[in-house]
Amino acid sequence: MNIGIAGIGRMGAAIAERLLKHGHRVKVWNRTAAKARALAPHGAQLAESPGKLAASADIVLSILTDAAAIEATYDATDGLLSGDIRGKLFVEMSTVRPETERELAGRIRARGAAMIDCPVGGTTGPAREGKLLGFVGGETADLERARPLLELLCRRIEHVGPVGAGASLKLAINLPLLVYWQAVGEALALCQPLGLEPERLISIFADSSGGPNVLKTRGAMLADAMRGKPPANTTFNIDSIRKDMATMLEEARALGYDSLPVTMRALECFDEAAHEGLGDGDAVMLPMAWLKSGQR
C-alpha cells in the first residue's frame, strides 16, 4: 500500500518507521525538510510538497502540531487538498479540538475523498512497537479501509462516534495524565525528608491505588530525573503538554464550562517550567521543576 505521512515530528517519525518495518511504501513530508530526510535511510521516500504527497498515496496520515498547522498543510496552494484527491482516505491523527476535525472532514468530502480522525494514546516507544491506543471518529466503512494500517500501530482501536469524536476522547484521556505530572511533584515534596531511594519510592507509588500506568512505563526515567539525570531522549515535551492543556481548556469553554480549575492551575505551573527554559524537556522533568520552584 502507498502511504503518505504529513508531519514528521517525534510521533510521525515513529509511525513511519513502524509502517516501513512492515513492508509498506511510505512517502513523507514535513515543513522542516531535515526531519523528513532523516527517514530516508529507513526506506522512506520524500515528497516535495503536501500536494505531491497526497497525489502518490492511497491513504494519507497527518499528525500535526495544531489547528493552524492543519490548515497550512491541507489548504495551502500546494497543500494536501490542492490536487485531485477523489477516492483517497485521510487519517487525521493530530491532538486538536473536535471542531477542527469536523471542519476539515467537510472540506475533504467536498472534494470527493473521505476522512476519519484517529488521535492516539501513547508515545514514540509504543508507536514503534504497535502498542498505541487509537480513538476513531468517522464512518464505519472508512475505518475499515484504514483498519489494516491502524492494527499495525495500535493494540486497541475504539470507534467512538462520528468525525471529531476521536479528538474529544483523546483530550479527555490525556487530561488526568497531564495533570498527574504536577500532582506527583507535589507528592514527592511531602516525602523528600524520608530520603528514600528514587527507585524504591517510584515502586511504592506505582503499586498504590493512585499510581497510573505511566509510572510502570516511565518510572525509571522519573527516578533518573530525581537523581538529577534528565532523559537522553524526549518522548513528550513540555511545550506539547502545554499546547494540549490549552486545547482542553478551549474545548471546555466551547462546551459551556467556565473553567477546568485543576487543569488551569497545572498549566500555570507548566508555563513556569517553560519560562525557565524547559519547554523542550521531557514530561518527567515537570515534577522536578516544581520541586525546585515551589520550595520556599
C-alpha positions as CSV (number, residue, x, y, z in Angstrom):
1,M,0.0,0.0,0.0
2,N,1.2,3.5,-0.8
3,I,1.0,5.6,2.4
4,G,1.7,9.3,2.8
5,I,2.6,10.8,6.1
6,A,2.4,14.6,6.6
7,G,4.1,15.8,9.8
8,I,7.4,14.1,10.8
9,G,7.8,15.1,14.4
10,R,8.6,12.5,17.0
11,M,5.4,10.6,16.7
12,G,5.1,11.0,12.9
13,A,8.7,9.6,12.5
14,A,7.9,6.7,14.9
15,I,4.8,5.8,13.0
16,A,6.6,5.9,9.7
17,E,9.3,3.6,11.0
18,R,6.7,1.1,12.1
19,L,5.0,1.1,8.7
20,L,8.3,0.8,6.8
21,K,9.3,-2.1,9.0
22,H,6.2,-3.9,7.9
23,G,6.8,-3.5,4.2
24,H,4.6,-0.5,3.3
25,R,5.7,2.0,0.7
26,V,5.9,5.3,2.7
27,K,6.4,8.8,1.4
28,V,6.8,11.6,3.9
29,W,6.6,15.4,4.1
30,N,7.5,17.8,6.8
31,R,7.6,21.6,6.9
32,T,11.2,21.2,8.3
33,A,12.6,19.1,5.5
34,A,15.5,17.8,7.5
35,K,13.2,15.8,9.7
36,A,11.7,14.0,6.7
37,R,15.2,13.4,5.2
38,A,16.2,11.6,8.4
39,L,13.8,8.8,7.5
40,A,15.4,8.2,4.1
41,P,17.9,5.6,5.5
42,H,14.8,3.7,6.8
43,G,13.4,3.5,3.3
44,A,11.0,6.4,3.2
45,Q,10.6,8.5,0.0
46,L,10.5,12.3,0.3
47,A,7.7,14.4,-1.1
48,E,8.4,17.9,-2.3
49,S,5.1,19.2,-1.1
50,P,1.9,18.1,0.7
51,G,0.1,18.1,-2.7
52,K,2.6,15.7,-4.2
53,L,2.4,13.6,-1.1
54,A,-1.4,13.2,-1.5
55,A,-1.1,12.5,-5.2
56,S,1.1,9.5,-4.7
57,A,-0.7,7.9,-1.7
58,D,-3.7,5.7,-1.3
59,I,-4.0,6.7,2.3
60,V,-2.6,9.9,3.9
61,L,-1.9,10.1,7.6
62,S,-1.4,13.5,9.1
63,I,-0.1,14.2,12.6
64,L,0.5,17.9,13.0
65,T,1.1,20.4,15.8
66,D,-2.2,22.3,16.0
67,A,-5.2,23.7,14.0
68,A,-3.0,26.3,12.3
69,A,-0.6,23.6,11.1
70,I,-3.5,21.5,9.8
71,E,-4.9,24.5,7.8
72,A,-1.4,25.3,6.4
73,T,-0.8,21.7,5.4
74,Y,-4.1,20.9,3.9
75,D,-5.3,24.2,2.4
76,A,-2.1,25.9,1.0
77,T,-1.8,26.3,-2.7
78,D,0.4,23.1,-2.7
79,G,-1.4,21.5,0.2
80,L,-2.9,18.1,0.6
81,L,-6.2,19.2,-0.9
82,S,-4.7,21.1,-3.8
83,G,-4.9,18.3,-6.4
84,D,-7.4,15.6,-7.4
85,I,-8.0,13.6,-4.2
86,R,-11.1,11.8,-5.2
87,G,-11.4,8.4,-3.6
88,K,-8.5,8.9,-1.2
89,L,-8.7,8.4,2.5
90,F,-7.2,10.8,5.1
91,V,-6.5,9.7,8.6
92,E,-6.0,12.8,10.8
93,M,-4.1,12.0,14.0
94,S,-3.4,15.4,15.5
95,T,-4.4,16.4,19.0
96,V,-6.8,19.2,18.3
97,R,-10.4,20.3,19.1
98,P,-13.2,18.1,17.5
99,E,-14.5,21.1,15.6
100,T,-11.2,21.4,13.8
101,E,-11.6,17.8,12.6
102,R,-15.2,18.2,11.6
103,E,-14.5,21.3,9.5
104,L,-11.6,19.6,7.8
105,A,-13.7,16.5,7.1
106,G,-16.2,18.7,5.4
107,R,-13.6,20.2,3.1
108,I,-12.3,16.8,2.2
109,R,-15.8,15.4,1.5
110,A,-16.5,18.3,-0.8
111,R,-13.5,17.2,-2.9
112,G,-14.7,13.6,-3.2
113,A,-12.5,12.0,-0.6
114,A,-13.0,10.6,2.9
115,M,-11.6,11.2,6.4
116,I,-11.5,9.7,9.8
117,D,-9.9,11.3,12.9
118,C,-7.7,8.9,14.9
119,P,-5.6,10.6,17.5
120,V,-3.6,8.0,19.5
121,G,-2.7,7.5,23.1
122,G,1.0,6.7,23.7
123,T,4.4,8.0,22.9
124,T,7.2,7.1,20.5
125,G,8.1,3.8,22.1
126,P,4.5,2.3,21.8
127,A,4.3,3.7,18.3
128,R,7.4,1.7,17.2
129,E,6.0,-1.4,18.9
130,G,2.4,-1.1,17.6
131,K,1.0,-0.6,21.0
132,L,-0.8,2.7,20.7
133,L,-4.5,3.3,21.6
134,G,-6.5,4.5,18.6
135,F,-9.6,6.7,19.1
136,V,-11.6,6.8,15.8
137,G,-14.3,9.2,14.7
138,G,-15.9,8.7,11.3
139,E,-17.9,6.4,9.2
140,T,-17.6,2.6,9.7
141,A,-16.7,1.9,6.1
142,D,-13.9,4.5,6.2
143,L,-12.5,2.9,9.4
144,E,-12.5,-0.5,7.8
145,R,-10.4,0.9,4.9
146,A,-7.9,2.2,7.4
147,R,-8.0,-0.8,9.9
148,P,-5.1,-2.8,8.4
149,L,-2.8,0.2,9.0
150,L,-4.2,1.1,12.4
151,E,-3.9,-2.5,13.6
152,L,-0.1,-2.3,12.9
153,L,0.1,0.8,15.0
154,C,-2.5,0.2,17.8
155,R,-3.0,-2.6,20.4
156,R,-6.6,-1.3,20.8
157,I,-8.8,0.6,18.3
158,E,-12.0,2.3,19.7
159,H,-14.6,3.6,17.2
160,V,-16.3,6.2,19.4
161,G,-18.6,8.1,17.1
162,P,-18.6,10.4,14.0
163,V,-15.7,12.6,12.9
164,G,-14.5,14.6,15.9
165,A,-15.4,12.0,18.5
166,G,-11.8,10.7,18.4
167,A,-10.5,14.2,19.2
168,S,-12.9,14.6,22.1
169,L,-11.8,11.3,23.7
170,K,-8.1,12.0,23.1
171,L,-8.3,15.3,25.0
172,A,-10.3,13.6,27.8
173,I,-7.8,10.7,28.3
174,N,-4.8,13.0,28.2
175,L,-6.2,15.4,30.9
176,P,-5.7,13.2,34.0
177,L,-2.3,12.1,32.7
178,L,-1.0,15.6,32.2
179,V,-2.3,16.9,35.5
180,Y,-0.6,13.9,37.2
181,W,2.8,15.3,36.4
182,Q,2.0,18.2,38.7
183,A,0.4,16.0,41.3
184,V,3.4,13.7,41.5
185,G,5.7,16.7,42.0
186,E,3.6,17.8,45.0
187,A,3.5,14.3,46.4
188,L,7.3,14.0,46.2
189,A,7.6,17.2,48.1
190,L,5.9,15.6,51.1
191,C,8.2,12.6,51.2
192,Q,11.5,14.3,50.5
193,P,12.5,14.2,54.2
194,L,12.4,10.4,54.2
195,G,15.5,10.2,52.0
196,L,14.2,7.0,50.2
197,E,16.0,5.8,47.1
198,P,14.1,7.1,44.0
199,E,13.6,3.6,42.5
200,R,12.1,2.4,45.8
201,L,9.8,5.5,46.1
202,I,8.6,5.2,42.5
203,S,7.9,1.5,43.0
204,I,5.7,2.3,46.1
205,F,3.8,5.0,44.1
206,A,3.3,2.7,41.2
207,D,1.9,-0.1,43.4
208,S,-0.6,2.2,45.1
209,S,-4.2,2.9,44.1
210,G,-3.2,6.3,42.9
211,G,-0.4,5.0,40.7
212,P,-1.1,5.5,36.9
213,N,0.2,3.2,34.2
214,V,2.7,5.9,33.2
215,L,4.8,5.0,36.3
216,K,5.1,1.5,35.0
217,T,6.4,2.6,31.6
218,R,8.3,5.8,32.6
219,G,9.1,5.3,36.3
220,A,12.7,4.6,35.6
221,M,13.0,7.9,33.8
222,L,11.4,9.7,36.6
223,A,13.8,8.0,39.1
224,D,16.7,9.2,37.0
225,A,15.3,12.7,36.9
226,M,15.1,12.6,40.7
227,R,18.8,11.9,40.7
228,G,19.5,14.9,38.5
229,K,19.8,12.9,35.3
230,P,17.4,14.2,32.6
231,P,16.3,11.7,29.9
232,A,18.6,11.3,27.0
233,N,15.6,11.3,24.6
234,T,12.5,13.3,24.9
235,T,9.3,11.4,24.1
236,F,6.6,14.0,25.0
237,N,7.9,17.5,25.7
238,I,6.6,20.2,28.0
239,D,5.6,22.6,25.2
240,S,3.4,19.8,23.7
241,I,1.8,19.3,27.1
242,R,1.1,23.0,27.4
243,K,-0.5,23.1,23.9
244,D,-2.7,20.1,24.7
245,M,-3.9,21.6,28.0
246,A,-4.7,24.9,26.4
247,T,-6.7,23.0,23.8
248,M,-8.6,21.2,26.6
249,L,-9.5,24.5,28.3
250,E,-10.7,25.9,25.0
251,E,-12.9,22.9,24.3
252,A,-14.3,23.0,27.8
253,R,-15.3,26.7,27.3
254,A,-16.9,25.8,24.0
255,L,-19.0,23.1,25.8
256,G,-20.2,25.7,28.3
257,Y,-17.9,25.1,31.3
258,D,-16.5,28.2,32.8
259,S,-13.2,26.5,33.6
260,L,-11.4,23.3,34.4
261,P,-9.8,24.6,37.6
262,V,-7.3,21.7,38.2
263,T,-6.2,21.8,34.6
264,M,-5.9,25.5,34.6
265,R,-3.7,25.6,37.6
266,A,-1.5,22.8,36.4
267,L,-1.0,24.6,33.1
268,E,0.2,27.7,35.0
269,C,2.8,25.6,36.8
270,F,3.9,24.1,33.4
271,D,4.1,27.6,31.9
272,E,6.5,28.5,34.7
273,A,8.7,25.5,33.8
274,A,8.7,26.5,30.1
275,H,9.7,30.1,31.1
276,E,12.7,28.5,32.9
277,G,13.8,27.0,29.6
278,L,12.4,23.5,30.0
279,G,9.9,23.7,27.1
280,D,11.6,21.0,25.0
281,G,12.3,18.9,28.1
282,D,10.5,15.6,28.7
283,A,7.4,15.4,30.9
284,V,9.3,13.7,33.7
285,M,11.1,17.0,34.3
286,L,7.9,18.7,35.3
287,P,7.8,17.3,38.9
288,M,11.5,18.2,39.3
289,A,10.9,21.8,38.1
290,W,8.1,22.2,40.6
291,L,10.1,20.8,43.5
292,K,12.7,23.4,42.7
293,S,10.5,26.4,42.2
294,G,7.8,25.5,44.8
295,Q,10.2,25.3,47.7
296,R,10.4,28.4,49.9
